[in-house]
Amino acid sequence: MVYSAVNIGLLGFGTVGQGLIEGIRWNKEKLEEQLDEPLIIKKALVRSLEKERYVQGIDLTASPLDILNDPEIDIVVEVMGNEHPTYAYVKQALLSGKHVVTANKLLLAKHGVELEGIARHQGVQLLYEGSVLGGIPILRTIQHGLSGDRVEEIRGILNGTTNYILTQMVESGQSYETALKAAQAAGYAESDPTMDVSGLDTACKLVILCRECFKMNIRIEDVELSGIQDVTLEEIKNKQIEGKVPKLMAQAGIVKSEQPLNDAVKKIEAKVGVEWIGKEDVLSQVTGVDNGLALKTKLVGELFWKGPGAGGLATGGAVLSDVLEVARYVLLSRNQYRSQGQHF
Ligand SMILES: NC(=O)c1ccc[n+]([C@@H]2O[C@H](COP(=O)([O-])OP(=O)(O)OC[C@H]3O[C@@H](n4cnc5c(N)ncnc54)[C@H](OP(=O)(O)O)[C@@H]3O)[C@@H](O)[C@H]2O)c1
């Protein structure tokens, strides 16, 4: 078989999937400069073939096998969300030798260790820049920019929906219920906001960040977890007198617990919950739907990022950066095969 393109199959064609296609179309010339062969979106999996899409011109299918069983598809981009049936699809894609790009924090927090093991065994890539902090390219920065350093502490505002709700309560004096409705009307919150307001979405992202920063695995259940549902306007007014505002904060660090008869054992302490912070805290600058992350590292010291943590274009852009990295790898592998006189 002789290929003349890098073929992509999308699992999901919603907010992020369509944002990815917009990114590819807008940056067509730049992408062509970077790759010797074009990126082709062969098919996108959806639930409903009848639904109106704002991005047109993509071949849609309701059958996952059209993508998973297509030998010409090099990269599967999973942007359908949820744990099931997504886990089975991603696993099947990796086992059949396809590279996978995903933005799915729930999937990665629950099954990331296993899926990365499969990817390593199969010699394929599994990348997930869009899963944490949306448009802020944080995972690549940790993996490459900080590869010679050691992260000692993570503090972050990792969920835009809850940050929007808390900001509305502080700045506009809205009750929790009114601010939640405003977030839903603006498209920032799902009709069922439980995953955001309970802190579970933040905990999933913290699990992924811990893995990247500390090279140690924790489970969602290991994160001490509470949400924003109990924050009241009265409490906000009282704390404002002290110059404090509420933030749903994700925090993690490594602690050494002394074990009898053993050397010190390293363990991660991770928690998600409301913290009241003052203006001196850099994370107080993170308002509205933005996300922010502060890392303390051994060599560089304090680092801080802020920006859009969600949205089709921002997250689609992060997914596209992963797609490009994998596409370069695919083309390099093909060239190596070709130079050995084999067609691939
Ligand atoms: N939205 C963001 O800003 C954002 C930011 C960071 C990360 N993410 C992550 O990105 C992923 C996608 O999010 P999204 O906002 O793009 O979701 P979305 O708008 O709800 O889109 C999901 C897409 O997947 C399809 N789909 C879902 N379940 C399916 C099933 N069982 N079989 C076939 N197709 C199915 C849907 O088909 P239909 O269109 O036919 O319903 C839809 O096209 C999630 O993991 C999310 O956590 C999103």
The ligand as a MOL file (V3000), in Angstrom:
LIG
                    3D

  0  0  0     0  0            999 V3000
M  V30 BEGIN CTAB
M  V30 COUNTS 48 52 0 0 0
M  V30 BEGIN ATOM
M  V30 1 N -15.7820 21.6620 24.9500 0
M  V30 2 C -14.6450 22.0550 25.4830 0
M  V30 3 O -14.3910 23.2560 25.5820 0
M  V30 4 C -13.6240 21.0540 25.9460 0
M  V30 5 C -12.4320 21.5070 26.5200 0
M  V30 6 C -11.4590 20.5680 26.9080 0
M  V30 7 C -11.7110 19.2250 26.7500 0
M  V30 8 N -12.9120 18.8260 26.2120 0 CHG=1
M  V30 9 C -13.1320 17.3900 26.0600 0
M  V30 10 O -13.2810 17.1050 24.6750 0
M  V30 11 C -14.1880 16.0260 24.4950 0
M  V30 12 C -15.3000 16.4660 23.5450 0
M  V30 13 O -15.9980 17.5580 24.1030 0
M  V30 14 P -17.0570 18.4020 23.2440 0
M  V30 15 O -17.3720 19.5980 24.0640 0
M  V30 16 O -16.5890 18.5530 21.8620 0 CHG=-1
M  V30 17 O -18.3110 17.4060 23.2750 0
M  V30 18 P -19.6400 17.5210 22.3800 0
M  V30 19 O -19.7920 18.8710 21.8190 0
M  V30 20 O -20.7320 16.9650 23.2360 0
M  V30 21 O -19.3600 16.5250 21.1660 0
M  V30 22 C -19.3230 15.1270 21.3340 0
M  V30 23 C -19.3640 14.4920 19.9520 0
M  V30 24 O -19.2250 13.0870 20.0940 0
M  V30 25 C -20.3340 12.4270 19.4930 0
M  V30 26 N -20.6580 11.2840 20.3640 0
M  V30 27 C -20.8080 11.2890 21.7110 0
M  V30 28 N -21.0950 10.0510 22.1500 0
M  V30 29 C -21.1320 9.2570 21.0680 0
M  V30 30 C -21.3920 7.8730 20.8670 0
M  V30 31 N -21.6460 7.0420 21.8870 0
M  V30 32 N -21.3360 7.3850 19.5990 0
M  V30 33 C -21.0650 8.2070 18.5590 0
M  V30 34 N -20.8080 9.5310 18.6810 0
M  V30 35 C -20.8520 10.0450 19.9310 0
M  V30 36 C -21.4690 13.4370 19.4400 0
M  V30 37 O -22.3320 13.1190 18.3600 0
M  V30 38 P -23.6170 14.0600 18.0200 0
M  V30 39 O -23.0230 15.3500 17.5570 0
M  V30 40 O -24.3460 13.3510 16.9520 0
M  V30 41 O -24.3480 14.1910 19.3160 0
M  V30 42 C -20.6670 14.7260 19.2010 0
M  V30 43 O -20.4190 14.8930 17.8290 0
M  V30 44 C -14.6600 15.6400 25.9010 0
M  V30 45 O -13.8700 14.6030 26.3870 0
M  V30 46 C -14.4020 16.9000 26.7120 0
M  V30 47 O -14.1710 16.6280 28.0850 0
M  V30 48 C -13.8570 19.7020 25.8140 0
M  V30 END ATOM
M  V30 BEGIN BOND
M  V30 1 1 1 2
M  V30 2 2 2 3
M  V30 3 1 2 4
M  V30 4 1 4 5
M  V30 5 2 4 48
M  V30 6 2 5 6
M  V30 7 1 6 7
M  V30 8 2 7 8
M  V30 9 1 8 9
M  V30 10 1 8 48
M  V30 11 1 9 10
M  V30 12 1 9 46
M  V30 13 1 10 11
M  V30 14 1 11 12
M  V30 15 1 11 44
M  V30 16 1 12 13
M  V30 17 1 13 14
M  V30 18 2 14 15
M  V30 19 1 14 16
M  V30 20 1 14 17
M  V30 21 1 17 18
M  V30 22 2 18 19
M  V30 23 1 18 20
M  V30 24 1 18 21
M  V30 25 1 21 22
M  V30 26 1 22 23
M  V30 27 1 23 24
M  V30 28 1 23 42
M  V30 29 1 24 25
M  V30 30 1 25 26
M  V30 31 1 25 36
M  V30 32 1 26 27
M  V30 33 1 26 35
M  V30 34 2 27 28
M  V30 35 1 28 29
M  V30 36 1 29 30
M  V30 37 2 29 35
M  V30 38 1 30 31
M  V30 39 2 30 32
M  V30 40 1 32 33
M  V30 41 2 33 34
M  V30 42 1 34 35
M  V30 43 1 36 37
M  V30 44 1 36 42
M  V30 45 1 37 38
M  V30 46 2 38 39
M  V30 47 1 38 40
M  V30 48 1 38 41
M  V30 49 1 42 43
M  V30 50 1 44 45
M  V30 51 1 44 46
M  V30 52 1 46 47
M  V30 END BOND
M  V30 END CTAB
M  END
